[in-house]
Amino acid sequence: MYPTYLAFIWIAVTTFLQHYNEFIGPLLYLNTVEHFPLALGLRMFQGTYRADWPTLMAASAIFIGPTIIVFLVAQRHFIRGIHLTGLAGR
């Protein structure tokens, strides 16, 4: 029997990642720079012909932090779900 809470954890993690990394929706609907999410903020470090690469890479490292933390917290549940799926054929 596959535990249903693993499915809920998977849905929660993928929903978080989808909304955290969303780019096009806020770009279309938001008018002020103060309300932009982090994905659009990273784009502001790039110019038309040039980019401030050290600042962009530092901001990208900070931007990826919550994603890594969510994965590390939920990693135990991911591995358990894979393990239980592999045992379903017995």
Backbone bond lengths (Angstrom), bond angles and torsions (degrees), N, CA, C in turn:
res aa  C-N    CA-C-N  psi(-1)  N-CA   C-N-CA  omega(-1)  CA-C   N-CA-C  phi
1 M - - - 1.449 - - 1.529 109.13 -
2 Y 1.287 116.48 127.19 1.461 123.07 -179.09 1.524 109.36 -84.40
3 P 1.336 118.01 121.54 1.475 119.25 -179.88 1.528 111.01 -65.26
4 T 1.324 115.84 133.73 1.468 119.80 -177.17 1.516 112.61 -74.14
5 Y 1.343 117.41 -22.49 1.460 117.43 -179.73 1.521 111.62 -66.21
6 L 1.327 118.91 -25.47 1.467 120.86 176.44 1.521 111.20 -65.95
7 A 1.324 115.97 -36.03 1.463 119.62 176.86 1.524 110.41 -67.05
8 F 1.320 117.35 -39.85 1.462 120.40 178.60 1.526 111.74 -66.17
9 I 1.323 116.83 -37.49 1.469 120.21 176.84 1.524 109.76 -65.04
10 W 1.334 116.79 -42.48 1.470 120.37 178.55 1.529 111.01 -61.58
11 I 1.329 116.97 -43.92 1.466 120.85 179.20 1.517 110.75 -63.76
12 A 1.327 117.20 -41.41 1.469 120.93 180.00 1.526 110.98 -63.77
13 V 1.319 117.56 -44.02 1.472 120.74 -178.47 1.520 110.82 -67.33
14 T 1.318 117.73 -45.75 1.464 119.07 -178.85 1.528 111.63 -68.07
15 T 1.327 117.89 -34.34 1.457 120.03 176.46 1.523 110.55 -66.54
16 F 1.333 116.98 -42.69 1.464 120.44 176.74 1.527 110.85 -58.95
17 L 1.329 116.85 -47.60 1.465 120.03 -178.41 1.518 111.86 -65.36
18 Q 1.319 116.81 -36.36 1.458 119.88 179.63 1.531 110.85 -65.18
19 H 1.302 117.19 -45.20 1.463 119.88 -178.33 1.531 112.09 -76.58
20 Y 1.309 117.29 -30.69 1.462 120.66 179.69 1.528 111.05 -69.90
21 N 1.323 117.02 -35.74 1.464 121.43 -177.17 1.520 113.55 -96.91
22 E 1.317 118.13 7.83 1.458 120.30 -176.44 1.529 110.96 -65.65
23 F 1.321 115.89 134.82 1.463 121.07 -175.91 1.528 111.78 -122.40
24 I 1.318 117.47 -50.53 1.464 121.47 -172.01 1.526 111.76 -69.76
25 G 1.328 118.31 -44.70 1.468 121.12 -177.81 1.522 112.62 -56.74
26 P 1.336 118.69 -55.51 1.465 119.05 178.22 1.527 113.35 -63.27
27 L 1.327 116.88 -31.79 1.460 119.63 178.46 1.519 110.96 -63.81
28 L 1.326 116.84 -36.07 1.463 121.01 -179.49 1.525 112.81 -78.73
29 Y 1.321 117.71 -37.62 1.454 120.78 -168.82 1.526 115.42 -98.37
30 L 1.318 118.55 -25.40 1.464 120.58 -176.34 1.519 111.04 -93.39
31 N 1.326 115.43 139.67 1.457 120.41 -178.60 1.523 113.34 -104.91
32 T 1.325 117.66 -26.98 1.454 120.14 -175.65 1.524 110.69 -103.57
33 V 1.306 115.01 144.31 1.463 121.46 -178.65 1.528 110.56 -67.22
34 E 1.323 118.19 -28.93 1.458 121.64 -177.53 1.527 112.41 -64.96
35 H 1.315 118.22 -24.77 1.453 121.77 -177.84 1.523 113.46 -97.33
36 F 1.316 118.80 0.31 1.458 121.76 -179.13 1.532 110.37 -65.89
37 P 1.332 118.25 141.62 1.469 120.55 173.14 1.527 110.38 -75.19
38 L 1.323 116.07 176.15 1.461 120.27 -175.65 1.521 113.16 -64.18
39 A 1.321 117.97 -32.93 1.466 119.88 179.97 1.528 110.95 -61.87
40 L 1.320 117.45 -39.46 1.466 119.92 176.77 1.521 111.24 -75.21
41 G 1.311 116.82 -30.29 1.468 119.94 176.37 1.516 111.85 -63.68
42 L 1.326 116.67 -36.76 1.461 119.63 176.54 1.518 111.46 -63.69
43 R 1.296 116.55 -36.37 1.471 120.96 179.61 1.522 111.24 -65.58
44 M 1.308 117.03 -27.04 1.466 119.96 -179.01 1.529 112.59 -71.70
45 F 1.349 117.74 -15.25 1.457 120.17 176.09 1.524 111.97 -77.35
46 Q 1.325 117.86 -10.22 1.454 122.02 179.87 1.517 109.90 -101.75
47 G 1.301 115.67 137.60 1.450 120.76 175.22 1.519 110.37 -99.90
48 T 1.315 116.07 -173.05 1.455 119.91 179.48 1.530 111.46 -71.07
49 Y 1.320 116.48 -43.44 1.461 120.24 -175.26 1.522 113.47 -115.46
50 R 1.304 116.85 -4.67 1.456 118.66 -176.12 1.511 109.69 -156.57
51 A 1.322 116.23 157.36 1.460 121.60 179.94 1.521 109.30 -134.24
52 D 1.314 115.16 149.30 1.459 121.21 174.85 1.532 107.09 -88.72
53 W 1.337 116.21 85.98 1.456 121.22 -170.08 1.522 114.62 -62.55
54 P 1.322 120.76 -44.01 1.476 117.91 179.63 1.533 112.71 -61.00
55 T 1.308 116.73 -41.69 1.466 119.68 178.70 1.520 110.98 -68.97
56 L 1.325 117.35 -38.62 1.459 121.50 178.99 1.532 111.09 -64.44
57 M 1.318 117.71 -41.64 1.462 120.61 179.56 1.525 111.45 -69.69
58 A 1.336 118.18 -36.83 1.463 120.85 176.31 1.526 110.70 -65.41
59 A 1.322 116.76 -42.25 1.465 120.52 177.92 1.524 110.97 -66.76
60 S 1.314 117.88 -36.15 1.468 121.08 177.55 1.520 111.16 -65.87
61 A 1.327 117.14 -38.16 1.467 120.65 177.70 1.531 110.59 -64.62
62 I 1.313 117.15 -38.46 1.464 120.75 177.10 1.522 110.18 -70.47
63 F 1.317 117.35 -37.91 1.462 122.45 -178.96 1.531 112.06 -64.84
64 I 1.320 118.09 -34.91 1.460 121.65 -177.31 1.527 111.77 -80.22
65 G 1.316 118.27 -13.20 1.467 122.55 -177.44 1.525 115.10 -54.95
66 P 1.339 119.76 -53.55 1.473 119.19 179.50 1.527 113.54 -61.04
67 T 1.320 117.81 -32.98 1.462 120.75 177.76 1.528 110.40 -64.82
68 I 1.304 116.90 -42.80 1.465 120.54 178.66 1.519 110.71 -66.63
69 I 1.325 117.35 -40.30 1.464 120.44 178.83 1.524 111.00 -63.57
70 V 1.334 118.03 -43.52 1.470 120.88 177.91 1.518 110.16 -62.04
71 F 1.317 118.04 -41.29 1.466 120.19 178.70 1.523 110.97 -64.44
72 L 1.330 118.17 -44.60 1.457 120.15 -178.78 1.525 112.07 -64.67
73 V 1.322 117.09 -35.23 1.465 120.10 178.34 1.528 110.41 -70.21
74 A 1.324 117.96 -39.87 1.463 121.89 -175.20 1.527 113.01 -93.66
75 Q 1.312 118.86 0.96 1.457 121.81 -175.52 1.525 111.89 -60.75
76 R 1.298 118.03 -39.33 1.459 122.06 179.84 1.530 110.73 -59.45
77 H 1.335 116.34 -40.57 1.455 120.57 -179.37 1.534 111.33 -72.73
78 F 1.328 117.36 -34.68 1.464 120.27 176.73 1.524 110.42 -62.95
79 I 1.321 116.48 -47.02 1.457 121.14 -178.46 1.520 110.38 -64.52
80 R 1.311 117.26 -39.86 1.469 120.27 178.43 1.527 110.73 -64.99
81 G 1.333 117.53 -39.77 1.452 120.45 178.01 1.513 112.09 -64.41
82 I 1.316 117.50 -40.39 1.462 121.17 177.22 1.522 110.17 -66.01
83 H 1.315 116.41 -40.91 1.458 121.10 179.59 1.529 110.90 -63.75
84 L 1.328 117.74 -44.30 1.455 120.78 -179.50 1.532 112.01 -69.77
85 T 1.322 117.37 -32.01 1.457 120.39 177.47 1.522 110.42 -67.74
86 G 1.318 116.88 -36.82 1.455 120.66 178.38 1.516 113.19 -68.58
87 L 1.319 117.53 -26.37 1.452 121.17 -179.97 1.516 113.01 -86.33
88 A 1.334 118.83 -4.23 1.457 121.44 -175.41 1.524 112.76 -69.90
89 G 1.318 118.33 -22.21 1.442 121.36 -177.29 1.513 114.04 -80.19
90 R 1.305 119.42 -8.37 1.473 122.68 -177.29 1.483 112.38 -78.91
